[in-house]
Amino acid sequence: MLNDWLNCDMPGIAEILEKLNDDFYFKEKTIGFAGKEKVRSVLHYLRAALFPGVFEKTPIDENRISVDIVNNIRAAAYDLADLVEKAFKNECNDEALRQSGCEICREKASIIVKELIEKLPVIRRLLHTDIEAAYKGDPAAKSNEEILLSYPSVEAMSIHRIAHELYLHKVPMIPRIMSEYSHHLTGIDIHPGASIGEHFFIDHGTGVVIGETCTIGINVKLYQGVTLGAKSFPLDEEGHPVKDIKRHPDIEDNVVIYSGASILGGDTVIGHDSIIGGNLWLTHSVPPYSKVYNTQPKPTVIFNNDD
C-alpha cells in the first residue's frame, strides 16, 4: 500500500514543494549555494588547522601534524572559495553576468580566501589570548587544554574570529551562517560584525548576545545572559528597520559585566576599567573606573512563632 502511494501519489507532493520553492525562494540561491552543511564543513577544516587534534573524531599522528594542517587548509580553501563565489553571484543584479560564469566573482573569492588563510596565524594568536583570559578569569579552570576542549567561550570565539574576517570582506550570507552555527553549539549569539579585542572571555556563556555594531576592547569579561544590544530601531519610509547604522554599545578595555545585564544603544560607551553589576538595564554611557550596581534588595524574614 505504501509502495503504491509512493509511486503514484507522492510525486504530486514533490511537485507542490518544488513550486513553493520557486515561488518563495530564489532557486539558484539555495540549490546552487549548497546550504549550511558545506559552511560547517569549512569551519571544521579551518579550526582543525588552527588547533590540530582538537576537532578530529580520532587521534592524529603527531608526526603528521604539518601534513594534516596543510591538508585541512587546502580542503577549506577550495570549498570556501566555491561558497564565496556563489554567495557573490547570488548578490549580483546582472542576470546575464550571473548566468555566463563571470570571472569577477571567482577572482574576488580567491583573493578573500587567500587573505583569510594568511590571517590564520593572527587568529590563532588571538584565540590563545582568549584561552589565557579564560584560565585567569575562571578559578575552576585547571588547564589550558581543558579550556580549549570544553569551554563554550573558546568554541564561540574560534568561529567568530573566522566569521568576522569574512564579514570585513563583505562576504554575503556565509559569516552569518557561521555565527548562527556557533549560537546553536554554545548558546552564545555573536554577530559576525562585532569587533572583539584580545583576551576576551565569556564565563558560562549561555544567553549572551553581542550585536553587529558592538565594539569590545582588550581584556573584557562577560558572564551569562549579558546583552550588548540595540534600543528601538529607527524605521525608513516603508516601515522597515534602517540598516548600516551604529546600533550597539562600545565596551572599552578591562571591563567586567555580570550576568543578566542589558547594555543598549549605539551611543552607549562603557568606560575602561569599569564593573557593571548583574541584572542591570543600562542605556547611557558611564565613565572609566565606574562601578554600576542595582540597589541591594531588603529581604523579608518571617519567623515561625510556634518554635
N, C-alpha and C positions, 0 to 999 in steps of 0.2 A: 504493500500500500504506500509506504513512504517512498519507495523507489519510483513508483509510478508518478507520485506527486512531484518528486524532484525532477523527473524527466519532462513532465507535461506542463505543470502549473508554475513551478518555481522560477523558470526563466522570465516569466512576466514580472515577478517581484524584482529581479535583477534589472530589467529594463526600466522600471519605475525609479529605482535607486540611481541608475545612470542618468536618467532625465533630471532628477532632482540635483544631482551633482552639476550638470550642465547649467541648470537654472540658477543655482545659489552659489556656485563657486566658479573660479577660473580653472578649467580642467587642466591646462598646461601647468598651472602653479602647484597643484597637488600631485598629479601623476608624474610630471616632469621633475619636480623637486625631490621626490623620493622620500619625503616625510622625515620625522624627527628621529627615527632609529638610526639613520645614517649620521646625523649630527651627534648623537650619543656615542656612536662608534668612533667618530673623530676625537671626541673628548677622551675616550678610553685610551686611544693611541698616544695622544699628547701627554696625558697625565702619567701614562706608563713610561714615557720618555723622561719626564721630569723626575719621577720617583720610581726607578727600576725595582721591580719586585713587590710593589705595594698594590698595584691594580690588576696583576695577573691572577688567574684562577689557580695556577700551580706554581711551585717554587721555580726560580730561574737559576741557571748555572752562572755562578759568579765570574767564571772565566769568559763568559759570553756577553757580559753587560754592555760593552761598547757595540757589539753586533746587534743586540736587542734594541738599544737606543736608536741606532741608525734605521733599523727595520721599522720601528714604530713611527719615527718621524717621516720616513718615506711613505708609509701607508696613510698617515694622517694628511700629508701634503697633497697626495693625489686625490684623495676623497674630498678634502676640504676645498681644493681648487675647483673641482667639479661642482660642489654645492654652491660656492660663492659665485661662480659664473652663472649658474642657473638663477640664483637669487637676484643678481643684477639684471638678467634678461627678463625676469618676471616683472621688474620695475620699469622696464623700457616701454615707452609710449609709442615707439615706432614699430608697428606691426611688421613691416617689410624687413627691417633690420633684424628683428627678433626671429623671424622665420628663416632668414637667409644664413644663419650661422655666423653672425657678425663677430669679428675677431676682437673688437674693442673690449667686450665683457671678459673674454678669455684672458686677454693680456692684463687687464685690471685685476682679475682674480689671481693670476700668477704673481704679480707684484705684491699683493696683500699677503698671500700665503708665505712668500719668501720673507717678507718683513716680520711676520709673526714668528716664523721659525727662528729667525735671527734674534728675536726678542726673548726666546725661551730661557737663556741663561739669566737674564734680568728677572724674569718671572720666577724662576727657581730661587734666586736670592731673596726676592720679596717674600715668597712663601716660607723660606727659612726664618725670616724675621717674625712672621705670623706664628710659627711654631714656638719660637723663643718667647713671644708675648704670652702665649697660652701657658707655657711652663712657668713663667714668672708670675702670671696672673691667677693661677689656679693651684692652691695648696694641695689639692687632691691628685695633681699630675705627678706621676712617678718617673717619667722619662720622655724624651722627645719622640722615641719610637711609639710609645703608647698614644701620644697626641696625634701623630701622623696617621696611625692606623685606625683610630677610633673617634676622634673629636669632630663633631659636625662643623665647627667653625673652619677648620682646615679643609674639610671636604668642600664647603661652600666657596671658600676663597680660592681653592685650586681651580674651580670652574670660573669664578668671577674674573680672576685676573687674565684668563684667556679670553673670555667673552668681551671684557672691556676693551682689549686691543682691537678686536674686530669692530666693536661699536665705534671706536675712534676713527676707523677707516670707513665709517658709514655703510657697513655691510648690512643689507636688509635682512630681517627675519631671523637669521642664524643666531646672533647673540642672545635674542630673547628666548629662543628655543633652549639654548644652553642654560640661561638663568632660571627658567621655569623647571628644567630638569633638576637643577640644584635645589630649587624650592621643594620639589617632590621628594628628593632624597633626604633633606635635612630639616624642613620646616622653616628655613631661613630664606626670605624673599629679598634678594638684592637685584635691583635693576642694573643691567649691564652698563648703563650710562654713569652710574655713581663712581666718583673718583675717590679712591681709598688709599691712604698712605701706608707706609710700612709699620710693622709691629702692631697689627690690628688683631683684636681678639673679641669673639662673642662667646661669653660663658653660657653654657647650656644651649642657647640658640633658638629654641622653638618660639615661633611667633614674631621674630624680628623682621621688620620691614624697612628697607632703605630705598628711597625714591631716586628717580632718574637723575635729577639735577643736584643731588646732595654731594657735598664735598666733605671728606673726613681727613683730618691731619694725621700726624705721626703719633703712635703710642696711645691709641684710643681704645677703650674697653667698653663694650655694651653687655648688658645682661638680657635675659629672655624677655620677650614681649615688648621690646623697645620699638617705637615707630618714629622714623625720621621721614615725615610725610608732608603733604600739601594742605593748605587751607582750602576753602571752597574754590572751585575752578572758574575763572572768567570764561564767558561764552562769546562766540562770534555771532554775526548777524543771523546765522541759520540755527543758532542754539546749540552748536557743538563746542566742546572744550577747546580753548585756544592752545595750540601746541607750540613747542620750541621756545618756551619762556621759563625763567627761573622760578621753580615752584617749591623746592625743598631746602631745608636748612643747611648751614655750614657749621661743621664741628671742628674747632681748632685743636692744636696738639695737646696731648696729655689730659684728655677729658675722660671721666668715668660717668656712665649713665646707667642708673639702676633699673631694675625690672619694672615693666609696665609704663614707663614714661613715654609720653607722646610729645614730640617736639615738631612743630609745624610751621611752614611758611618759607618762601624763598628769600624773605628779608630777615629771617631769624638767624643770628650768629651766636653760637656758644663759645665764649672766650676761652683761651687756652688755660690749662691747669684748673678747670672748674669741675665740680662734682654736682651731678643732677640726681636728686633722690627719686625713689620709686613712685609710680602711680601719679605722676605729675602731668598736667596739661599745660604746655608752655608754647606761647605764640609770639613771644617777643625776645629780643636779644638780651644776653647777660654778659657783663664784662669779664675779663680774665680773673682767675682766682675766686670765682663765685662759688658759693655753696647754696643750693636751692633745694628746699625740702618742704613738704606739706607739714602743717601743724600736727603734732602728735595727738591722736585721739585720747580722750579720758575714758578709761574702761569703767564699766559699771559692775560692781561686785555685789552679788546677792547672797546674804548669809542665811543658812538654814537654822531657824530658831529652835528646831527640835533637837539640835545637838547640844 
